[in-house]
Amino acid sequence: MNSTNPQLPAPTERTVLVALAGQPNVGKSTVFNLLTGLNQHVGNWPGKTVERKEGQFSYNGTTYRLVDLPGTYSLTANSAEEVIAREFIIREQPNVVVAMVDAAILERSLYLLAEMVTLPAPLIVALNMIDVARQEGIEIEPEVLQAALGVPVVPMVATRNVGIRELLETIDGVVNGRIPCTPKAPQIRADHQKVLDEIKTLIDGCVPPPYPPDWVALKLLEGDEEVTRMMRQCLSEAQWQAVQHVLRAHDDALVAVAGGRYEWIGRMIRAAVTHPRPGQIGLTERLDRWATHPAWGLLILAGILGLTFLLTYALGAPLQTLLDRAVVGALADAVRAALAGAPAWLAGLLADGVIGGAGAMLTFVPILVIFFAVLGILEDVGYLSRAAYVMDGVMHLMGLHGRSFLPLFLGFGCNVPAVLGTRVIDSRRARLLTILLAPLVPCTARMTVIAFLAPAFFGRAATLVSWGLILLALLILALAGALINRLLFKGQRAAFIMELPLYHIPNGRTIGLLVWQRTISFLVKALTVILPVSVVVWALATLPGGGTEQSYLAQLGRWLEPVGRLMGLDWRLVVALLTSFIAKENSIATLGVLFGAGDETGLAATLAATYPAATGLAFLVVQMLFVPCVATVAAVRQETRSWGWTAFSVGFLLFVSLSAGTAAYWLARLGGIA
Amino acid sequence: MWRRHKKCRTLACPVRSDGAVPLSDLGVGEEGEVVCLSGGRGMLCRMASLGFTPGAEVTMVQNLGHGPLIVRVRGARIALGRGEAQQVCVRRRSA
């Protein structure tokens, strides 16, 4: 081949693939954000509900593609995250893997590295949080650690931008071969060396590339499900039987392999860590005396949650109203004015169908931002797992554990982040149950409807009724959790093990980017899902002409009226419920249109005069527990990756809300509330 | 569920003899050394990656006698359910 071929483009700067790996809470996202800034893309790993972050940066004329691998404690096949991380390193063969390690918990933190040194990619250890380690009384000598590991070690304090430059130089050096990388891999515990050799011999020549044979042998011995499945297909029946024979005789090998890794780590620690002062009481321990205390811990949590609500109502709600009037309302009016000469249906489609539907979602942004920011801060500080710990007992009652608490709490803001937030739950079963329960948490949109209708129907008793409705929703949530857990999951509860990371000062940049990305992805989803649905509902409510009373939607409402009658609802209330599928607060607007009421005060008076209190109560109960809005349904579909579970969720809530509404209606009538 | 009642997966474990007790029996401040772990393979992998392997030193940080507890192992603080803690056998370290 001729290298001076004029048809070939001039040698462009090459792109280098860098993977960022590490255990959770090690500061990976901080480094990722420092390196890529806004030049990043957030998506999902193909076929998985695990977040995939990728970004680009340039250094010394080279373009780097940086992929943030999911945070995992090890590289077994126990979770989707772990499989993603190791498959990426083995199959995509990054030019270098930056393994982030927490200096303050070096021993545990090196476990992932002990797994990674057996993989073929060149490694760099980013020794993060050396400042925290020092505070905790731990001194580490990076040069000694580097010599012991055979891998370049870069000490860092990512939150204060310390060591980033050195990391870039080291990446450059390793990629260009200036800095050697010859990791010294851990050996299996001596009593299992022979077995490992036996397996290596048995599978010799049968391991499909690019999988490293030694790694595959080790994973077989560990009983790794994915690798076992892969090798079963690659080996002949006789070979497979021979391997099985060896493995069966050593089913305790997993402990030996893990033990060997910690022995290797122990050697590194003894060499590189000086003046370890274990038992010293650090900041984290002192804070945790309060944060994980059975009584104080709950009080602190209650305080934080109370503050979040306060912020939502003091800041989020007024902003929401402002957005609704000044942006959405003004835009709709402007469109109507601009299209004054055009056919009425066009103005209606744009102003009511498009802007009305999408605008409703837009007004939720302030509340979402508040909730995302609170969650982001709590996560970054390290408090999230403490909240999970103190709530574990309560969550037990509904077959869940502490980790499900915060996602459910997010539901008070909006059910969509609640469903998305279930990603923090490590077991698939617990996650599914939390997703199914999340729509039962009364969101702000439903509270808006309650806040308007409860005074209309119940006057002074409105506050009491509102609290009763919230309690009812939470009670049904707990009962449903216990019931679904018992019936569908046979009462099994996922194991509860999690790390309580060291507290650190939150990083504004990390949290800001997190809030930004989550808000954008919510808006994108809102526009792609809600817009079409809202246009369809608008069409149903407008066609075939002659006003809403004659529309297809009204006909549907009349057709469904017999069901409504069970709860004392007429077709108009049924239609209001149907339109709440786009966004819960639509029920008020719909009733406004159906009753031709001029303003909200007029509507409240009309409603109070039209319907008996029992009907009002039944309507509020159904509204509280009804099928989640379309955005939530879309989120449920995305996170469960199953239409079956999505349909189950919708059907289940339909059943629950209609039964509860009927019960409320007849109980109210029996109780004399006419 | 049957695994929970099966005493131990590891052959080397002197179950409940030789002073070995479930981790959940340690009082606050008490130290111990992990002797063995029981449970499914997935559970053992998770426990190992969080630091629980035979020979690991553990210190009980919080144990209320019911509900989850907090343990320090290999420099990290780990919260675990009582059921999970009962599957870890430890030998008390005499103070």
Boltz contact constraints between the chains, C-beta under 6 A:
constraints:
  - contact:
      token1: [A, 73]
      token2: [B, 49]
      max_distance: 6.0
  - contact:
      token1: [A, 74]
      token2: [B, 49]
      max_distance: 6.0
  - contact:
      token1: [A, 76]
      token2: [B, 45]
      max_distance: 6.0
  - contact:
      token1: [A, 78]
      token2: [B, 42]
      max_distance: 6.0
  - contact:
      token1: [A, 78]
      token2: [B, 45]
      max_distance: 6.0
  - contact:
      token1: [A, 105]
      token2: [B, 75]
      max_distance: 6.0
  - contact:
      token1: [A, 105]
      token2: [B, 76]
      max_distance: 6.0
  - contact:
      token1: [A, 107]
      token2: [B, 74]
      max_distance: 6.0
  - contact:
      token1: [A, 107]
      token2: [B, 75]
      max_distance: 6.0
  - contact:
      token1: [A, 108]
      token2: [B, 51]
      max_distance: 6.0
  - contact:
      token1: [A, 108]
      token2: [B, 74]
      max_distance: 6.0
  - contact:
      token1: [A, 108]
      token2: [B, 75]
      max_distance: 6.0
  - contact:
      token1: [A, 108]
      token2: [B, 76]
      max_distance: 6.0
  - contact:
      token1: [A, 111]
      token2: [B, 49]
      max_distance: 6.0
  - contact:
      token1: [A, 223]
      token2: [B, 41]
      max_distance: 6.0
  - contact:
      token1: [A, 252]
      token2: [B, 10]
      max_distance: 6.0
  - contact:
      token1: [A, 252]
      token2: [B, 11]
      max_distance: 6.0
  - contact:
      token1: [A, 254]
      token2: [B, 44]
      max_distance: 6.0
  - contact:
      token1: [A, 255]
      token2: [B, 10]
      max_distance: 6.0
  - contact:
      token1: [A, 258]
      token2: [B, 48]
      max_distance: 6.0
  - contact:
      token1: [A, 258]
      token2: [B, 53]
      max_distance: 6.0
  - contact:
      token1: [A, 259]
      token2: [B, 53]
      max_distance: 6.0
  - contact:
      token1: [A, 262]
      token2: [B, 53]
      max_distance: 6.0
  - contact:
      token1: [A, 294]
      token2: [B, 64]
      max_distance: 6.0
  - contact:
      token1: [A, 389]
      token2: [B, 79]
      max_distance: 6.0
  - contact:
      token1: [A, 392]
      token2: [B, 68]
      max_distance: 6.0
  - contact:
      token1: [A, 393]
      token2: [B, 67]
      max_distance: 6.0
  - contact:
      token1: [A, 495]
      token2: [B, 43]
      max_distance: 6.0
  - contact:
      token1: [A, 495]
      token2: [B, 84]
      max_distance: 6.0
  - contact:
      token1: [A, 496]
      token2: [B, 81]
      max_distance: 6.0
  - contact:
      token1: [A, 497]
      token2: [B, 80]
      max_distance: 6.0
  - contact:
      token1: [A, 497]
      token2: [B, 84]
      max_distance: 6.0
  - contact:
      token1: [A, 498]
      token2: [B, 79]
      max_distance: 6.0
  - contact:
      token1: [A, 499]
      token2: [B, 76]
      max_distance: 6.0
  - contact:
      token1: [A, 499]
      token2: [B, 78]
      max_distance: 6.0
  - contact:
      token1: [A, 500]
      token2: [B, 77]
      max_distance: 6.0
  - contact:
      token1: [A, 500]
      token2: [B, 79]
      max_distance: 6.0
